[in-house]
Amino acid sequence: MPPQPAKRSIIVGRSVTSDILDSLRSPAGTTRRSIEHVDEKRESWASSPATRASMRANRGRDTGPEMALRRALHARGRRFFVNRRPVKNLRRTADIVFPRAHLAVFVDGCFWHGCPEHHTMARTNAAYWRAKVETNRSRDRETVQLLTQQGWTVLRLWEHVSLDDAVAQVEGALVSPAVNSL
């Protein structure tokens, strides 16, 4: 009889072989450690466990300012896509996309994107965060350039912009599209 392939199970959205599961099980058959405990064995980039917990809690989408803008636009009858690539073969995701108008809206966080008014440099791991924010800024500029070359209007809004101003900017761009640069 030929050897049978290892059974596969799905845990926390990941495919895990039964061999790995067996190593996590105690003799009684109950799970001894969760997948999160296995992940914690990797060395963390964070300066402390509290920093790691805080950074892991930050969201990449559905932030407060983004949700408020989406609700306000929806209340005005605007329909759009959320967290979508404006151009399929370009690996950039806009927060709000109006495909017919070729408008991509990004709601940028002051810390992550280096707002000139509100960005404060972290004291711990300062060199890491300086490089991280500069990389984000560079990627933002490249994104604007690439989408503009594809015929898109790009609107970048800081999270601190008032909701009324943000809605007015989006409405204005939808009425008469014009590229807004960084």
PLY file of the C-alpha trace (Angstrom):
ply
format ascii 1.0
element vertex 182
property float x
property float y
property float z
element edge 181
property int vertex1
property int vertex2
end_header
0.00 0.00 0.00
1.51 3.42 -0.99
2.20 5.95 1.79
-0.65 8.37 2.34
-0.03 12.11 2.25
-0.16 14.01 5.53
-3.62 15.21 6.47
-4.15 18.96 6.24
-6.18 21.10 8.58
-7.13 24.76 8.52
-6.35 26.77 11.66
-6.70 30.52 11.92
-6.91 30.82 8.15
-3.66 28.91 7.60
-3.09 25.49 6.19
-1.15 23.38 8.67
0.00 19.79 8.23
-1.13 17.26 10.79
2.54 16.74 11.77
2.71 20.30 13.06
-0.61 19.87 14.83
0.63 16.68 16.45
3.65 18.54 17.80
1.29 21.08 19.39
-0.90 18.46 21.05
-0.42 17.13 24.53
-0.71 13.38 25.22
-4.38 13.82 26.11
-5.02 15.16 22.61
-5.82 18.72 23.63
-3.98 21.61 22.03
-1.11 22.62 24.27
-0.17 25.87 22.52
-1.98 28.04 20.03
-0.53 29.16 16.72
0.02 32.61 18.27
2.45 31.11 20.78
4.41 29.55 17.93
4.54 32.98 16.20
5.82 34.62 19.38
9.00 32.53 19.22
10.14 34.68 16.28
12.25 37.65 17.29
10.19 40.83 17.39
11.29 44.15 15.90
9.46 46.00 18.68
11.35 47.61 21.54
8.97 46.14 24.13
5.99 43.79 24.37
3.71 46.81 24.94
4.99 48.45 21.75
4.47 45.22 19.85
0.88 44.95 21.11
0.19 48.57 20.23
1.60 48.27 16.70
-0.24 45.00 16.03
-3.49 46.73 17.00
-3.07 49.42 14.31
-5.32 48.84 11.37
-4.41 49.04 7.72
-7.96 49.78 6.68
-11.27 50.89 8.20
-9.61 53.54 10.36
-11.78 56.10 12.14
-11.15 58.98 9.71
-11.60 56.68 6.72
-14.89 55.29 8.05
-16.22 58.79 8.81
-15.40 59.93 5.27
-17.01 56.86 3.75
-20.19 57.35 5.82
-20.41 61.02 4.81
-19.89 60.25 1.12
-22.41 57.43 1.23
-24.97 59.72 2.91
-24.53 62.10 -0.02
-25.41 59.30 -2.43
-21.88 58.53 -3.57
-21.08 54.89 -4.32
-17.52 53.62 -4.37
-15.23 50.68 -3.76
-13.27 50.27 -0.54
-9.68 49.08 -0.12
-9.23 48.32 -3.81
-6.48 48.52 -6.39
-7.33 51.29 -8.84
-5.20 49.60 -11.51
-5.31 45.81 -11.41
-1.65 45.17 -12.26
-0.34 47.92 -9.94
0.26 46.74 -6.39
-1.21 49.78 -4.67
-4.47 49.83 -2.74
-6.53 53.01 -2.36
-8.84 53.54 0.60
-11.74 54.74 -1.56
-11.99 54.20 -5.33
-14.42 55.76 -7.81
-13.61 53.69 -10.93
-15.83 55.55 -13.42
-14.40 58.91 -12.40
-10.88 57.44 -12.17
-10.51 58.90 -8.68
-8.42 57.20 -6.00
-8.66 58.58 -2.45
-6.04 57.83 0.21
-6.61 58.81 3.86
-3.10 59.06 5.30
-2.28 58.81 9.00
-0.14 61.62 10.38
2.33 59.28 12.09
2.69 56.68 9.34
2.98 59.10 6.42
4.89 61.92 8.11
2.37 64.76 8.23
4.28 68.07 8.15
1.97 69.51 10.85
1.49 66.64 13.30
4.17 64.01 12.78
6.29 63.35 15.84
9.39 61.23 15.58
9.52 58.21 17.86
12.29 58.37 20.45
12.76 54.62 20.70
14.18 53.01 17.54
14.35 56.48 15.98
16.49 55.38 13.03
14.05 52.56 12.19
11.01 54.86 12.31
12.75 57.64 10.35
13.53 55.16 7.57
10.03 53.64 7.75
8.25 57.00 7.40
10.60 58.11 4.60
9.91 54.85 2.75
6.17 55.45 3.15
6.52 59.02 1.82
8.55 57.80 -1.13
5.97 55.10 -1.90
3.19 57.71 -1.66
4.94 59.94 -4.22
5.53 56.96 -6.50
1.89 55.90 -6.19
0.67 59.36 -7.19
3.02 59.36 -10.18
2.07 55.83 -11.34
-1.67 56.38 -11.01
-1.47 59.78 -12.71
0.36 58.19 -15.64
-2.53 55.71 -15.90
-5.05 58.57 -16.13
-6.25 58.57 -12.53
-6.89 61.52 -10.27
-5.25 60.95 -6.90
-6.50 62.64 -3.76
-4.41 62.28 -0.59
-6.07 63.47 2.60
-4.48 63.71 6.04
-6.39 62.11 8.88
-6.58 65.48 10.69
-8.46 67.24 7.86
-11.98 68.08 8.99
-14.70 65.81 7.66
-16.46 68.69 5.87
-13.24 69.70 4.12
-12.47 66.11 3.14
-15.96 65.59 1.69
-15.71 68.90 -0.18
-12.36 67.88 -1.69
-13.70 64.51 -2.83
-16.87 66.10 -4.24
-14.78 68.72 -6.04
-12.54 66.07 -7.55
-15.58 64.11 -8.71
-17.10 67.18 -10.38
-13.94 68.45 -12.08
-11.09 65.95 -11.73
-7.67 67.47 -11.14
-4.61 65.68 -9.84
-3.73 66.66 -6.30
-0.07 66.21 -5.60
1.67 65.54 -2.31
0 1
1 2
2 3
3 4
4 5
5 6
6 7
7 8
8 9
9 10
10 11
11 12
12 13
13 14
14 15
15 16
16 17
17 18
18 19
19 20
20 21
21 22
22 23
23 24
24 25
25 26
26 27
27 28
28 29
29 30
30 31
31 32
32 33
33 34
34 35
35 36
36 37
37 38
38 39
39 40
40 41
41 42
42 43
43 44
44 45
45 46
46 47
47 48
48 49
49 50
50 51
51 52
52 53
53 54
54 55
55 56
56 57
57 58
58 59
59 60
60 61
61 62
62 63
63 64
64 65
65 66
66 67
67 68
68 69
69 70
70 71
71 72
72 73
73 74
74 75
75 76
76 77
77 78
78 79
79 80
80 81
81 82
82 83
83 84
84 85
85 86
86 87
87 88
88 89
89 90
90 91
91 92
92 93
93 94
94 95
95 96
96 97
97 98
98 99
99 100
100 101
101 102
102 103
103 104
104 105
105 106
106 107
107 108
108 109
109 110
110 111
111 112
112 113
113 114
114 115
115 116
116 117
117 118
118 119
119 120
120 121
121 122
122 123
123 124
124 125
125 126
126 127
127 128
128 129
129 130
130 131
131 132
132 133
133 134
134 135
135 136
136 137
137 138
138 139
139 140
140 141
141 142
142 143
143 144
144 145
145 146
146 147
147 148
148 149
149 150
150 151
151 152
152 153
153 154
154 155
155 156
156 157
157 158
158 159
159 160
160 161
161 162
162 163
163 164
164 165
165 166
166 167
167 168
168 169
169 170
170 171
171 172
172 173
173 174
174 175
175 176
176 177
177 178
178 179
179 180
180 181
